[in-house]
């Protein structure tokens, strides 16, 4: 399956955060080539940066901007014709 069929979804909890940087978060997943390699990604704001981890506190990347106002998870999934990440808040898991 190629990355051309990668999709991104948001749960109601993430939509309620009214995030202007969702495209940045999706671009990071694509640019760092996480798709199909990282099934669980955590975006956490700390000390002026967004730290991106694998959920086990292993750092994957850091960006010098706030992407989300709260911790947000991105969970990988696959369907027959495409793969996807769903962005959700920890309370929605």
DSSP file (Angstrom, degrees, kcal/mol; ACC not computed):
  #  RESIDUE AA STRUCTURE BP1 BP2  ACC     N-H-->O    O-->H-N    N-H-->O    O-->H-N    TCO  KAPPA ALPHA  PHI   PSI    X-CA   Y-CA   Z-CA
    1    1 A X              0   0    0      0, 0.0     2,-0.2     0, 0.0    81,-0.1   0.000 360.0 360.0 360.0 133.7    0.0    0.0    0.0
    2    2 A X    >   -     0   0    0      1,-0.1     3,-1.4    81,-0.0    81,-0.2  -0.494 360.0-113.6 -95.2 164.1    1.4    3.4   -0.9
    3    3 A X  G >  S+     0   0    0      1,-0.3     3,-2.0    -2,-0.2    -1,-0.1   0.660 104.8  81.4 -69.9 -15.4    1.3    6.7    0.9
    4    4 A X  G 3  S+     0   0    0      1,-0.3    -1,-0.3    78,-0.0    78,-0.0   0.742  92.1  52.0 -62.3 -19.2   -0.9    8.2   -1.7
    5    5 A X  G <  S+     0   0    0     -3,-1.4    78,-1.4     2,-0.1     2,-0.4   0.099  80.5 125.5-104.0  22.8   -3.8    6.4    0.0
    6    6 A X  E <   -a   83   0A   0     -3,-2.0     2,-0.3    76,-0.2    78,-0.2  -0.696  38.1-174.7 -84.1 130.1   -3.0    7.8    3.5
    7    7 A X  E     -a   84   0A   0     76,-2.1    78,-2.0    -2,-0.4     2,-0.4  -0.836  14.7-145.3-123.0 160.2   -5.9    9.6    5.1
    8    8 A X  E     -a   85   0A   0     -2,-0.3     2,-0.3    76,-0.2    78,-0.2  -0.990  14.8-175.5-129.8 135.8   -6.3   11.5    8.4
    9    9 A X  E     -a   86   0A   0     76,-2.5    78,-3.2    -2,-0.4     2,-0.4  -0.904  11.2-149.7-127.1 155.7   -9.4   11.7   10.6
   10   10 A X  E     -a   87   0A   0     -2,-0.3    78,-0.2    76,-0.2     2,-0.1  -0.978  12.7-136.2-124.7 138.8  -10.3   13.6   13.7
   11   11 A X     >  -     0   0    0     76,-2.1     4,-2.4    -2,-0.4     3,-0.4  -0.424  36.6-100.6 -80.7 166.2  -12.6   12.6   16.6
   12   12 A X  H  > S+     0   0    0      1,-0.2     4,-2.1     2,-0.2     5,-0.1   0.848 122.6  58.3 -56.8 -34.5  -15.1   15.1   18.0
   13   13 A X  H  > S+     0   0    0      2,-0.2     4,-0.6     1,-0.2    -1,-0.2   0.898 109.0  42.9 -64.1 -40.3  -12.7   15.7   20.9
   14   14 A X  H >4 S+     0   0    0     -3,-0.4     3,-0.9    73,-0.3     5,-0.5   0.889 112.0  54.1 -72.0 -39.7   -9.9   16.9   18.6
   15   15 A X  H >< S+     0   0    0     -4,-2.4     3,-1.5     1,-0.2    -2,-0.2   0.873 103.2  57.9 -60.3 -36.0  -12.4   18.9   16.5
   16   16 A X  H 3< S+     0   0    0     -4,-2.1    -1,-0.2     1,-0.3    -2,-0.2   0.728  93.1  67.1 -68.2 -21.7  -13.5   20.7   19.7
   17   17 A X  T << S-     0   0    0     -3,-0.9    -1,-0.3    -4,-0.6    -2,-0.2   0.646  99.0-140.2 -71.1 -13.1   -9.9   21.8   20.3
   18   18 A X    <   -     0   0    0     -3,-1.5     2,-0.4    -4,-0.4    -3,-0.1   0.960  26.9-165.5  50.2  62.0  -10.3   24.0   17.2
   19   19 A X        -     0   0    0     -5,-0.5     3,-0.4     1,-0.1    -1,-0.2  -0.629  26.1-172.0 -85.1 128.7   -6.8   23.2   16.0
   20   20 A X  S    S+     0   0    0     -2,-0.4     3,-0.3     1,-0.2    -1,-0.1   0.516  83.0  60.4 -91.0  -7.0   -5.3   25.3   13.3
   21   21 A X     >  +     0   0    0     46,-0.5     4,-2.2     1,-0.2     3,-0.2   0.122  61.9 112.4-110.6  21.1   -2.2   23.1   12.9
   22   22 A X  H  > S+     0   0    0     -3,-0.4     4,-2.4     1,-0.2     5,-0.2   0.891  79.9  53.6 -60.2 -38.4   -3.8   19.8   12.0
   23   23 A X  H  > S+     0   0    0     -3,-0.3     4,-2.4     1,-0.2    -1,-0.2   0.866 107.0  52.2 -64.6 -34.7   -2.2   20.0    8.5
   24   24 A X  H  > S+     0   0    0      2,-0.2     4,-2.3    -3,-0.2    -2,-0.2   0.933 109.5  48.8 -65.1 -45.7    1.2   20.5   10.2
   25   25 A X  H  X S+     0   0    0     -4,-2.2     4,-1.7     1,-0.2    -2,-0.2   0.916 112.9  47.4 -60.6 -43.8    0.7   17.4   12.3
   26   26 A X  H  X S+     0   0    0     -4,-2.4     4,-1.9     1,-0.2    -1,-0.2   0.901 110.8  52.3 -64.1 -41.0   -0.4   15.4    9.2
   27   27 A X  H  X S+     0   0    0     -4,-2.4     4,-3.8     1,-0.2     5,-0.3   0.879 106.0  54.3 -62.9 -38.1    2.6   16.7    7.3
   28   28 A X  H  X S+     0   0    0     -4,-2.3     4,-2.4     2,-0.2     6,-0.2   0.903 106.5  51.3 -62.8 -40.4    5.0   15.6   10.1
   29   29 A X  H  <>S+     0   0    0     -4,-1.7     5,-2.3     2,-0.2     6,-0.8   0.911 117.2  40.1 -62.1 -41.6    3.6   12.1    9.9
   30   30 A X  H ><5S+     0   0    0     -4,-1.9     3,-1.2     3,-0.2    -2,-0.2   0.950 116.9  47.2 -71.7 -50.2    4.2   12.1    6.1
   31   31 A X  H 3<5S+     0   0    0     -4,-3.8    -2,-0.2     1,-0.3    -3,-0.2   0.836 114.7  45.7 -66.0 -34.3    7.6   13.9    6.1
   32   32 A X  T 3<5S-     0   0    0     -4,-2.4    -1,-0.3    -5,-0.3    -2,-0.2   0.411 109.1-126.9 -88.0   3.1    9.1   11.8    8.9
   33   33 A X  T < 5 +     0   0    0     -3,-1.2    -3,-0.2    -5,-0.1    -4,-0.1   0.885  58.3 147.4  56.5  44.7    7.7    8.7    7.2
   34   34 A X    >>< +     0   0    0     -5,-2.3     4,-3.0    -6,-0.2     3,-2.6   0.777  30.7 113.1 -77.9 -27.7    5.9    7.4   10.3
   35   35 A X  T 34 S+     0   0    0     -6,-0.8     4,-0.1     1,-0.3   -32,-0.1  -0.195  91.9   2.0 -55.8 133.0    3.1    5.8    8.3
   36   36 A X  T 34 S+     0   0    0      2,-0.3    -1,-0.3     1,-0.1     3,-0.1   0.328 129.4  67.1  70.4  -4.8    3.1    2.0    8.6
   37   37 A X  T <4 S+     0   0    0     -3,-2.6     2,-0.6     1,-0.3    -2,-0.2   0.718 100.6  41.4-107.6 -35.1    6.1    2.3   10.9
   38   38 A X     <  +     0   0    0     -4,-3.0    -2,-0.3     1,-0.1    -1,-0.3  -0.952  56.5 178.9-118.4 113.6    4.5    4.0   13.9
   39   39 A X  S    S+     0   0    0     -2,-0.6    37,-2.6     1,-0.2     2,-0.4   0.652  76.5  37.3 -86.7 -16.2    1.1    2.7   14.9
   40   40 A X  E     +B   75   0A   0     35,-0.2     2,-0.4    14,-0.1    -1,-0.2  -0.972  67.6 178.8-141.2 120.9    0.8    5.0   17.9
   41   41 A X  E     -B   74   0A   0     33,-2.5    33,-2.8    -2,-0.4     2,-0.5  -0.975  11.5-156.7-126.9 136.5    2.0    8.6   18.0
   42   42 A X  E     -BC  73  53A   0     11,-2.4    11,-2.2    -2,-0.4     2,-0.6  -0.952   1.6-161.3-115.7 130.5    1.7   11.1   20.8
   43   43 A X  E     +BC  72  52A   0     29,-3.1    29,-2.1    -2,-0.5     2,-0.4  -0.956  21.0 172.0-107.7 116.6    1.9   14.9   20.3
   44   44 A X  E     - C   0  51A   0      7,-2.4     7,-3.3    -2,-0.6     2,-0.5  -0.991  28.3-135.9-133.0 127.9    2.6   16.6   23.6
   45   45 A X  E     + C   0  50A   0     -2,-0.4     2,-0.3     5,-0.2     5,-0.2  -0.706  33.6 165.2 -84.4 125.9    3.4   20.3   24.2
   46   46 A X  E >   - C   0  49A   0      3,-3.4     3,-1.5    -2,-0.5    -2,-0.1  -0.959  59.5 -21.7-146.5 122.5    6.3   20.8   26.6
   47   47 A X  T 3  S-     0   0    0     -2,-0.3     3,-0.1     1,-0.3    -1,-0.0   0.863 127.3 -41.0  50.7  50.0    8.4   23.9   27.3
   48   48 A X  T 3  S+     0   0    0      1,-0.2     2,-0.3    16,-0.0    -1,-0.3   0.518 124.7  83.1  82.4   5.4    7.7   25.8   24.1
   49   49 A X  E <  S-C   46   0A   0     -3,-1.5    -3,-3.4    15,-0.1     2,-0.6  -0.955  74.1-123.8-137.5 155.5    7.9   22.8   21.8
   50   50 A X  E     -CD  45  63A   0     13,-2.6    13,-2.3    15,-0.4     2,-0.5  -0.913  27.5-156.0 -98.3 120.3    5.7   19.9   20.6
   51   51 A X  E     -CD  44  62A   0     -7,-3.3    -7,-2.4    -2,-0.6     2,-0.6  -0.835   2.1-155.8 -97.2 130.1    7.4   16.6   21.4
   52   52 A X  E     +CD  43  61A   0      9,-3.0     8,-3.6    -2,-0.5     9,-1.6  -0.930  21.6 170.3-109.6 121.7    6.3   13.7   19.2
   53   53 A X  E     -CD  42  59A   0    -11,-2.2   -11,-2.4    -2,-0.6     6,-0.2  -0.725  45.7-114.9-125.3 174.7    6.8   10.3   20.8
   54   54 A X        -     0   0    0      4,-1.5   -14,-0.1    -2,-0.2   -15,-0.1   0.285  63.9 -97.5 -91.4   9.7    5.9    6.7   20.1
   55   55 A X  S    S+     0   0    0      3,-0.2   -14,-0.1   -13,-0.1     4,-0.1   0.238 119.4  77.1  91.7 -13.9    3.7    6.4   23.2
   56   56 A X  S    S-     0   0    0      2,-0.2     3,-0.1     0, 0.0    -1,-0.0   0.008 118.1 -99.4-111.8  24.0    6.5    4.8   25.2
   57   57 A X  S    S+     0   0    0      1,-0.2     2,-0.7   -15,-0.0    -5,-0.0   0.657  79.0 141.0  64.1  19.4    8.3    8.1   25.7
   58   58 A X        -     0   0    0      1,-0.0    -4,-1.5     2,-0.0    -1,-0.2  -0.846  54.8-125.3 -88.4 117.7   10.7    7.4   22.8
   59   59 A X  E     +D   53   0A   0     -2,-0.7    -6,-0.3    -6,-0.2     3,-0.1  -0.426  35.1 172.1 -69.4 131.0   11.2   10.7   21.1
   60   60 A X  E     -     0   0A   0     -8,-3.6     2,-0.3     1,-0.4    -7,-0.2   0.719  65.5 -24.3-103.9 -34.7   10.5   10.6   17.3
   61   61 A X  E     -D   52   0A   0     -9,-1.6    -9,-3.0     2,-0.0    -1,-0.4  -0.973  50.2-143.0-169.7 163.7   10.7   14.4   16.6
   62   62 A X  E     -D   51   0A   0     -2,-0.3     2,-0.4   -11,-0.2   -11,-0.2  -0.996  12.1-165.9-139.5 136.5   10.4   17.8   18.1
   63   63 A X  E     -D   50   0A   0    -13,-2.3   -13,-2.6    -2,-0.4     2,-1.2  -0.956  26.3-126.3-124.0 145.9    8.9   21.0   16.5
   64   64 A X  S    S+     0   0    0     -2,-0.4     2,-0.3   -15,-0.2   -15,-0.1  -0.243  83.4  66.8 -86.8  47.8    9.3   24.5   17.8
   65   65 A X  S    S-     0   0    0     -2,-1.2     2,-0.7   -15,-0.1   -15,-0.4  -0.983  86.4-102.0-157.3 160.2    5.6   25.3   17.9
   66   66 A X        +     0   0    0     -2,-0.3     3,-0.1     1,-0.2    -2,-0.1  -0.780  34.4 174.4 -87.4 116.6    2.5   24.3   19.7
   67   67 A X        +     0   0    0     -2,-0.7   -46,-0.5     1,-0.3     2,-0.3   0.825  68.0  18.7 -89.6 -35.8    0.5   22.0   17.5
   68   68 A X        -     0   0    0    -49,-0.1    -1,-0.3   -48,-0.1   -23,-0.1  -0.968  62.2-137.5-136.8 150.0   -2.3   21.2   20.0
   69   69 A X  S    S+     0   0    0     -2,-0.3     2,-0.3   -52,-0.1    -1,-0.1   0.639  94.6  26.2 -80.7 -14.3   -3.5   22.7   23.2
   70   70 A X  S    S-     0   0    0    -27,-0.0     2,-0.1   -26,-0.0   -27,-0.1  -0.885 106.0 -72.5-137.2 167.6   -3.8   19.3   24.9
   71   71 A X        -     0   0    0     -2,-0.3    19,-0.5   -27,-0.1     2,-0.4  -0.442  53.2-169.0 -62.3 135.2   -2.1   16.0   24.4
   72   72 A X  E     -BE  43  89A   0    -29,-2.1   -29,-3.1    17,-0.2     2,-0.3  -0.990   9.2-151.8-131.7 138.4   -3.3   14.3   21.2
   73   73 A X  E     -BE  42  88A   0     15,-3.2    15,-2.6    -2,-0.4     2,-0.4  -0.801   0.8-156.7-105.5 150.1   -2.8   10.8   20.0
   74   74 A X  E     -BE  41  87A   0    -33,-2.8   -33,-2.5    -2,-0.3     2,-0.5  -0.989  12.8-165.5-125.6 120.8   -2.6    9.6   16.4
   75   75 A X  E     -BE  40  86A   0     11,-2.2    11,-2.3    -2,-0.4   -35,-0.2  -0.919  13.4-133.5-114.7 130.3   -3.5    5.9   15.9
   76   76 A X  E     + E   0  85A   0    -37,-2.6     2,-0.3    -2,-0.5     9,-0.2  -0.504  29.7 165.6 -82.7 144.7   -2.7    4.0   12.7
   77   77 A X  E     - E   0  84A   0      7,-2.4     7,-2.7    -2,-0.2     2,-0.4  -0.969  20.6-142.8-150.4 165.7   -5.2    1.8   10.9
   78   78 A X  E     - E   0  83A   0     -2,-0.3     5,-0.2     5,-0.2     2,-0.2  -0.988  10.9-177.4-134.5 143.8   -5.7    0.1    7.6
   79   79 A X        -     0   0    0      3,-3.2     3,-0.0    -2,-0.4    -2,-0.0  -0.683  49.5 -90.4-120.1 179.7   -8.6   -0.7    5.4
   80   80 A X  S    S+     0   0    0     -2,-0.2     3,-0.1     1,-0.2    -1,-0.0   0.905 123.2  27.0 -60.5 -42.7   -8.6   -2.6    2.1
   81   81 A X  S    S+     0   0    0      1,-0.1     2,-0.3   -80,-0.0    -1,-0.2   0.506 127.2  13.4-103.4  -5.9   -8.0    0.5   -0.1
   82   82 A X        -     0   0    0    -81,-0.1    -3,-3.2    -3,-0.0     2,-0.3  -0.987  58.0-129.9-160.6 164.8   -6.2    2.9    2.2
   83   83 A X  E     -aE   6  78A   0    -78,-1.4   -76,-2.1    -2,-0.3     2,-0.3  -0.845  31.7-178.1-117.4 161.6   -4.4    3.4    5.5
   84   84 A X  E     -aE   7  77A   0     -7,-2.7    -7,-2.4    -2,-0.3     2,-0.4  -0.979  26.6-137.0-155.3 160.8   -5.2    6.2    8.0
   85   85 A X  E     -aE   8  76A   0    -78,-2.0   -76,-2.5    -2,-0.3     2,-0.6  -0.992  17.7-153.1-120.0 135.2   -4.4    7.9   11.2
   86   86 A X  E     -aE   9  75A   0    -11,-2.3   -11,-2.2    -2,-0.4     2,-0.5  -0.950   9.4-147.6-107.4 122.3   -7.1    8.9   13.6
   87   87 A X  E     +aE  10  74A   0    -78,-3.2   -76,-2.1    -2,-0.6     2,-0.3  -0.781  32.7 156.4 -88.1 127.6   -6.3   11.9   15.8
   88   88 A X  E     - E   0  73A   0    -15,-2.6   -15,-3.2    -2,-0.5     2,-0.2  -0.968  42.6-109.2-147.7 160.9   -8.0   11.6   19.2
   89   89 A X  E >   - E   0  72A   0     -2,-0.3     3,-1.9   -17,-0.2     4,-0.5  -0.613  37.7-111.7 -86.3 153.8   -7.7   12.9   22.8
   90   90 A X  G >  S+     0   0    0    -19,-0.5     3,-1.2     1,-0.3    -1,-0.1   0.845 117.4  59.9 -55.2 -34.1   -6.6   10.3   25.5
   91   91 A X  G 3  S+     0   0    0      1,-0.2    -1,-0.3     2,-0.1     0, 0.0   0.689 100.7  56.2 -69.4 -16.1  -10.0   10.5   27.1
   92   92 A X  G <         0   0    0     -3,-1.9    -1,-0.2     1,-0.2    -2,-0.2   0.530 360.0 360.0 -90.4  -6.7  -11.6    9.3   23.8
   93   93 A X    <         0   0    0     -3,-1.2    -1,-0.2    -4,-0.5    -2,-0.1   0.496 360.0 360.0 -70.2 360.0   -9.5    6.1   23.6
